Amino acid sequence: MRPSKPTLGPRLRDELGPVTWSQPVDSSPRSHVWRAELNGTPAVIKQIDSGPDPDARFRREVTALRLAARADPPVVPAILGTDPGRRILVLEHIASTPRRDDWIVGYATALARLHAATTDHDRESLPPWSPPTAADLEAFLRLARRLGAEVTPAARRELQAVLHRLGRPTGHALLHGDPCPDNTIPTSTGTRFVDLEQATFGDGLTELAYLRIGFPTCWCVTAPPPHLLDQAEHAYRTTWRTATGTAPRGDLTDACIGWLLRGDALVERARRNGPDHLATVTHHDWRWGTATARQRLLHRLATVRDTTASRADLASTHALAAAAHTRMLHRWPALRPVPARHP
């Protein structure tokens, strides 16, 4: 049962004052969140309560927030206080503004600044990003065959090469870990990110790919209009280069392929690391948020088909994605595109 009020330890009460008002906020099953006032000062209180290794997730979020605090203007709320024993974070309250139609451009700008907040010297502060595995690849190839698409030896070799490239990230970007629209706050001075308990280090294009592949770890999958997508990706690359003096590391097409291979990215976090979800898609569809699993998979296949179209080194992957996409539409002709707008 979720507690109705936050309970601060004596040290935080001495530092910040008593909780004079609080109101629960919807959050994941793994944490409790309240809007609150401490001695009259607005704040947000978060307590990481359950789920896998809550102590490690608390430490990871605190570390990520402190690293991200280097960005100016800010891209995360400031930490007002912490209580590691209770796994409580007290954060600056951020006033939100309405989400604009072109919100992904500001989102991409803030994402680049978040990613650029760290350097190679910070690598040991957080775990490295985890790439898709050989088991993910085999599950995808089984799915393609079940759909009736031919899996050629060349396609397998190309996808194995993608796995190899994704498995050796060279970047030191501060990755959010779950950069969903619902983990952002639009403000008058730019987007702020919250809920960084899955933060890692890796190549920034891994998360820039969220815009193109449809926010794969999020309930609110969308497919932005091409002109806004181009603007957002340009804003990301420009902001990163301004902040670091270098080009972003990684390969956007490889990143999109990586998200296509991950069957666990078809279900919410609590259902991951279980059955082969790609296999389940062939005989059962289910809705998660704004789209069904088959809609998500169809969109990812189309994205990989389109992003590989001009890549000679991924020609067989392009053919496989195109064939699987066509087979899905032949088998399930009523499938519709994912939404173009965030709800």
N, C-alpha and C positions, 0 to 999 in steps of 0.2 A: 504493500500500500504506500502511495506517495505521501510524504509529509506535507502538511498544508502550509507550514512556516519554516523558514531557514533557522538553524540553530548555530550561532557563532560561538567560538571558544572565547575565553576571557581575554586572550592577547588581542584578537581582532576587535573585540568590543572596546578594549582600551585604546587601540589605535584609531578606529574608525567611528566609534560611538555605537549606541544600541540600534537595533532594527526597529524603526518607529512605524513602518508600514511595509507590507509585502503583498504580492499577488503572483500566484503560480503562472508560468508561461509554458505552453506546449513545447515538449522537447522529446528527445529519443528516450526509449525505455532504459537507457544506460545512465541517465543523469536526471537531476532535478534542477530547474531553473526558475528564478523569481525576479520580477521587477521589484525593486525595494527602495526604501529611503533609510539611510543610516544617519541618525541625528539630523534629519531633514535634507541630507544630500542624496540626490538620485543615484542609483547604482543598479547593477545586475549581479545577482549571486548565483553561482553555478556550483553544484555538488555532483561530482562523478561518483556514482553509487554502485553500479553493478556492471555485468558484462565481463569479457575476458580481461584479466589483469588491470583492474581499475587504478591501482597505484602507478603503474607504468604509463597509462593514458593520462593521468593527472600530471605526472612529471613532463610528459611529452608536450602537453598543451601549454604548461607554464613556460617551458623552454622556448617553444615556437613563438609564443606571444612576446617574450622578451627579445628574441632575435628580430621579429618583425617590427618591434617598436623603433628600430633604427630608421625606418622609412619616414620621409618627410615630404609632403603631408602624410598623416597617419593612414595606415591601411588596416589596423586592428584597434580594438578598444584598449585603453591603458589598464594595466593591473593596479588596483588600489590596495589589494592585500591578498594574502594566501594563508591557508591553514592546511598544511600537508597531512596532518593526522586525520582530519575529517575530509580531506580531498575537496576543500572548498576554495573557490576563486571568487574574489570580489572585483568586479570590473566596472570601468567607466560606463555610464549609461549614454547611449548614442541615439540622438533624435533622428528618426528616419524621415525621408521625403518620398513622395509618390514615385513609383518606378516608371521611367520614361520609355517610350516606344523603342528608342535606340540604346537601351540600357546596356546591351552587351559591349558597346564601345567603351563606356566607362568601366565596366567590369573587367575587360581585357587590359585596360590601362592600369587598374589597381592590381590585377593579377601579376603583371610584369613587375610592378614595384615591390610586391610581396616577394616574388621569386628572387629579385635582385638585392634583397636586404642582407643576404649572407655571402660569405666568401669561402674559398677553399679551406681556410683555417677553421671554419665552423663544422666541418664534416663529421667530427666525432660527437657532436652534440645531439644528433638525432639519428634514427635508423635510416639506412638507404631504402629507396623506393624498391618495391618488389615487382619484377616483371612477370608477364605471363610465362607459363611453363610448357614443357614438352607435352605434358598431359592435356593442357588446354588446346594445344595444336591438334593432338590426335582426336580430341572430342569434336573439334570443329570439322576436321576432315571426315569423320564418321557422319556428322550431320550433312555435309555436302553430298556424300554418297547416298544417304537416305533420301535426300531431296531429288536425286537423279542427276546431279552434276558430276561430270567426269573429273576425278582427281588425278592429274598427271604427275609423273615423277618430277617434272620441272617445277610445278606449283609447290610440291612438297619441299623441294630444295630451296626455292625462293622464300617460303615461309619459315623454314629452319634458319635461313640467313637473317630474316627479320628478328626472330627470337634471339639469335646471337647478338645482333646489334643492340636490341633492347636490354639484353642482359649485362651489358658493359657500359652503363651510363657514365658520361664524363663530366657532367655538370654538377654544380653545387647550389642549384636553385633551392630555395625554401618552398617545398611543395605543401600545399594545404592538406592534401590527402582526401578531401571530399568537398571540392569547391562548387557546391550546388548553389543555385540562386537563393534557396532558403537559408543558406549559411552566409549570406551577405546582407548588409544594411546599406541601402542607398541614402546618401546624405548630400547636403548642399556643397560639400567640399570633396566629394568622391566616394567611391564604394569602400566599405569596411568589411573585413572578413571575421567571422566568429566560428567557434567550434573547431579548433585546430588539434584535437586530440589524436588525429591520425597523421599528423605532419611527418614528412620525411625529407630527405635530400635526394635530388636527382636532376633530370633534364627538364627544363621548364615547358618544352613543347608537349610533354606528356599530359599536362593539364590544359594548355592552350587547345589541345585536340578536343576537349569537352564541347566547345562551341560547334565544331564541325560534326562530331560523331553523335551528338545529342545528349550531353550530360549523362553519361552512362551509369554513374553510381547514384543517380538522383531519381526521385519520384516524378519530377517535373521535366521529363524529356521534351525538348523542342528542336525544331529545325529552322533557324533564323533565315530570313530572306538573304539571298546571295550578296546583295550590295552591302547589307549590314555586317555580314560575316567577313567580307573583304575589309571593310573599315576597321572592324574589331581586331583582326589579325594584323593589319598594318599598324594600328595603335599599339598593340603588344610589342611588336618588333621594334618600333621606333622608341618606345619608352624603355625597353630593355637596353637598347644600344645607347641611349642618352645616359642611363644610369651606370652602365658598365664599360662602355666604349668597345663592346664586342657584339658579335651576332649571337642570338640564342643558340644554345647547344641542343642537339637532338634532331630528329627528322619527323616532321608532322605526319607524313604518310605512314611511316613505321608506327607512330603512336596510334593512329586511327586503326591500323591493322591489329595492333595489340589489344585495343578495346573490343574489336570484333571477335577475337579469339576467346575472350573471357566469358564463359557461360555464367559465372557468378555475378556478372554485371547485368543480369536479367532479373535479379531479385533483390529485395531489400537486405541490408546487412545481416539481420538476424537469421536469414535463411541461406547464407553463403557457406562455403566449405562443406557442402553436403552432396546431394546427388548430382548427376550430370544434367544440368538444366538445358543444355543444347539438345540433348537427346529427348527430353520431355517435350520440347517445343513441337516435335513432329506429330505427337498424338494428343497434346493438350495445350491450350492457350490460357493465359491468366492476365489479369490487369494489375498493374502496379502504377498508381498515380495517373498520369495523363495518357498512358499508352499501354497496350498489351505487350507481352513478350514477343509475339510475332511481329508486331509493328516496329518494336525496337530493333529486332534482328533485321527486318527488311530495310530500315533506314541505315543501319550500319553497313549492310552489304552494298547499298547504293553509294554510300560515302566512299567505301574502299574501291568500288568499281570506278568512281569518278576521279578519285585522287591518284589512282595508279594508271590512268589512261595514257599518260605521256611518259611513263617510266619503263624504259626498255628492260631494266633489271627486274621488273615486277610484271612483265607481260602475261605470264601464266597465272599469276595471282589475279590480275585484272580479268582474265577470261573466266577463272573459277568464280570470282565474286559476281560477275555479270550472269553467269549461268545459274548460280544458286538463287540470285534475285529473281530471274525469270521463272525458275521452277517454283519458287514460293508464290508468285502471283498466279501461276497456272493452277497450283493446288488450292490456294485460298484467294480467289479473285475478289472477295469482298474486303480485303485488307485496305486500309486507308493510310495516307501519310500521317506521320506524327504531327502534333500541332506546331504552328509557326510562331506562336506567342506564348510567353509565360503566363499562366493563369493569374 
